[in-house]
C-alpha cells in the first residue's frame, strides 16, 4: 500500500539541523504514527512521504516555510522581571508557559536577562531552521472510519482498539 490521503503511516526518523546536530529521533522508541493528509506532521515532510511505501527510507530536507515557519522577530520581546513572580532564578534557555494574545498557551524561551527585563522568544524552537529528516517507513495501512471522522490516529504506539 502506498502513502496517500487517509493512510495511517508509522515511521522512524532522526532529525538533524544544518550542522548535523541531532535535534530529535524516534530511535529506541515506538515509531511516529500519523494520519496522512490531515496536518498531523509538518507540511514539507508530509509532502515527501506521499507515494512511498513500507520499507522505503529517505532523507528529506524541509525549508522553514514548510516546517515550523520563519523566525518572527515580533515574537521576541522584553517582559518586566516582575511578571515572573515566584521565580527566583531566571536563566537564558529556561522555558515558560505563557498565555498568547488569543488566550492559547504557548511556550516561550528566555533569550536574555537583565535587572529590569527578561527577553523571551515565543517562536517555535525550530522556527527559521532547515530540518533534515532521515526517515524509514515501518508500516502503511488504511485508516478506520473512526480515525477518519476524528482526523487523527487512535491509540498509543499504533495499537488498534
N, C-alpha and C positions, 0 to 999 in steps of 0.2 A: 504494500500500500504506500502511495506517495503522499507527502505532506501537502495538504490543501486546506481551504477554509473548513472548519468544523472537525479537523483531525485533532486527536489528543496525542501530543508528542512528548516523549521523555528523552532528555539529552543530558550528557555530561559536558561540562565546559571548564575552561580555565580562561580567566580574563586578565590581560596584562595591559599596561599603559605603553606609551611610545618608547619608554626607556627599557621595556622588558620586565618591569617590576610587576609581580603578581598582585592583583587587586582582590580577586575573588576566585574561588574554584569550588566545584562540587566533588572533587576527589575525596574518596573515603566516606561519602555521604550518598543519600538517595539521589538519583538524577533529578534535575529540574523538570517538572511536568507542566505543560500549559495547553490551552485550547487555542489552536491556530486561527487567526483572523479576528480575534476578539480583544486585541490590545493588551494581552497578558504579559508580553515581553516588549522590549524596545523595538520600534518600527524597523530600524536598519537590520537587526538580527532576524526578525520575523520574515522580512522580505527575502533574505538569503536562504532561509531554511525551506521556503516553498519549493515543492518539486523534488525534494530529497527523500530518501527512504532509510529504513532501518539499516544500520551498519555503515552508513555514509559518515565520513569525517571530513572536516574542512576548517580552514582558517578564514575568519570574517573580520574585516576592518570596518568599523562603524564611525562615521564622522559625527561631531557633536550634534548637528541638526537632526540626525536620525537616531540619536542616543538620548542623552538627558538634557539636550538643549545647549545653547551657547551660555557663557557666563554673563549674567545680568548684573552690571555694576550697581544698579539701583537697589539690589538686594543685599548690598554690603553697606551697613550703616552703623554709626555710633549710637549706643544706648547709654543713658546715665547709669553709673555704677549703682545708684540707689535702687534701680529696677531689679537688681539681683539680691534682694533681701534674703538673709539666711544662708548665703553662700560666702563662706569666709575666704576661700582661696579660689580666685578665678585665674585660670591659666590658658594660654594660647593652645588651641586644639581641643579644648573641652567642648562637649556638645550639650545643648539645652533644648527642651521642647518649648516652643513659643507659639502663641496664637497669631495666625496670619490675619491680614486685613479682612478676609472673607469669613473669619471665625474658624477656619480649619487649622489643625495642628500642623506645625512644620518644625523641622529640626534646624537649628542654627548652630554654626561652629564659631567659636571665638577666634578672631584673627589678630586682635591687638588689645592690650590692656594698658591704661594709664590711670592716674589718680582720679580723674573725673569720669572717664567714659570707658565702655567696653565696646569694641568694634566687632559686630557679628556679621556673619555671611549666611544668608538663607538660601543660597543656591544649592542645588543637589551637589553632594561631594564630587560627583563625576561630571558635572556640567563643564562644558568647554573642553573636555578631554576626548581625544581619539581613543576608541576602545578596540582592543584586539582580542577576539574570541577564538579559542581553539575548541572546536565542537565535535562531539561524536554522538550520533543519534542512536539511542538504545531501542526505542520502540515507537511505532506509529499505529494508532487504531482509530476507529470511528468513535465519535462522542456519543454518549447516551442522550436520549431525549431530555432527561432531567438536566444534564450538563449543558446542553444547548439552550434550554429555557433560562438557566441561571447565568450563562455566559462564562462559566469557568469550570475547571476540573474539580471533581469531588474526591474527598478522602486524602489522607496524608500518605506520602510515599507511593501514590499511584495505585493503591489497592481499590478494588471495586467494592461497592456497598452491596 
